[in-house]
């Protein structure tokens, strides 16, 4: 938990500090690069890290051979990125992108070389070692980025940060991992790993295209300055949100996996999980959505105020995607990978359509489209799930309705507080908005059904914090479950920070 908090602080701090040192247009240029070439991170891994993690048996020869496969893929993709740099510049009509692509290319080779070292640490359940690496490497990257930015490096500070994170990760993981690969050999059986990896890569590529469609269309149609404003709002909220939601999956997936043969308990846990996420994460998103203007002013500076309405729509998107997590957990833990893949295809297409529909209204319209997609996908997910397995549709829908209604009221109250104090300092508007949000939730607690929800929340939180050994077992179980399921929401390890998601 401490490591997770450290990662959130580093990620959030990086966004805030670098926003003061680098202009929006420079961020936009880098985001263009990562939106296109970041797909190489998925191909570079090819699902082989998860294939190695979930394998019941992994021989030394197989582990060594997987290392060489990932290293070769990473090196080949680095060369391909260098060769395609002029094409990327041509697509966006920005000649200055070509050298940035060449600069980023080294990360693919560096990450490829550490893929199986990280997978080996996961197999051995050495989560503390991984946490240390995942905190230390980004810290090195932030320091490098600040130094280059202070020297006037602009977008090159972000390139340097990305390469530094990858290099530091490799330097740290090799000695910590405690093994060096042998020479590549012929005849090592890897067919099962390739089949697993292909299924996983297919789903990840679909998700990647959908998640980066907004960056690509903004970069092409609206230019780097607008893309920089848009991407910083995303990094400010959505990436930390992903880190906050991750522990919920670490608990929920192994527990639901064990309960899948007990329908009543499975449904109860699913409903409880929605309640827990809805009353812990969604209130914060309601506050952010309502207080986006003073938050952007304080955290990013006045130069970024155009991104405030974008941040509001991202908060809305975050709230509905948070509620949709329970449907995803139900798909995964019941082994419904086929329906999940088809659902992913539909929602990916829906996201692209929504983003394109909002494009005529600039980055605010694109952000609105980004928010509409999870609003539509949540009921679609519940319906899709109910076609594949028994689902407590009425209870989940009623719960989401309550959570959504309270969140809308809380967000409106936060916004009203900022409007009422429009002439005051942003430092005063923020606590006023937070207090208004809290008051709405306190008033809502008068309603009996909301009190029951909060009682469920207290019960679950108490159980989680009192069951230390259960959490340890849950993490170990999840290592296997997540490796086995090709639909898990896994983000590329080193590209998420700046552009590609």
Buried (B, 14 or more C-beta within 10 A) or exposed (E): EEBBEBBBEBBBEBBBBBBEBBBBBBBBBBBBBBBBBBBBBBBBBBBBBBBBBBBEEBEEBBBBBBBBBBBBBBBBBBEBBBEBBBEBBEBBEBEBBBBBBBBBBBBBBBBBBBBBBBBBBBBEEBBEBBBBBBBBBBBBBBEBBBBBBEEEBBBBBBBBBBBBBBBBBBBBBBEBBEEEBEEBEEEBEBEEBBEBBEBBBBBBBBBBBBBBBBBBBBBBBBBBBBBBBBBBBBBBBBBBBBBBBBBBBBBBBBBBBBBBEEEEBBBBBBBBBBBBBBBBBBBBBBBBBBBBBBBBBBBBEEEBBBBBBBBBBBBBBBBBBBBBBBBBBBBBBBEBBEBBBEBBBEBBEBBBBBBBBBBEEBBBBBBBBBBBBBBBBBBBBBBBBBEBBEBBEEBBBEBBEBBBEBBBBBBBBBBBBBEEBEEEEBEBBBEBBBEBBBEBBEBBEEEEEBEEBBEBBEEBEEEBEEEEEBBEEBBEBBBBBBBBBBBBBBBBBBBBBBBBB
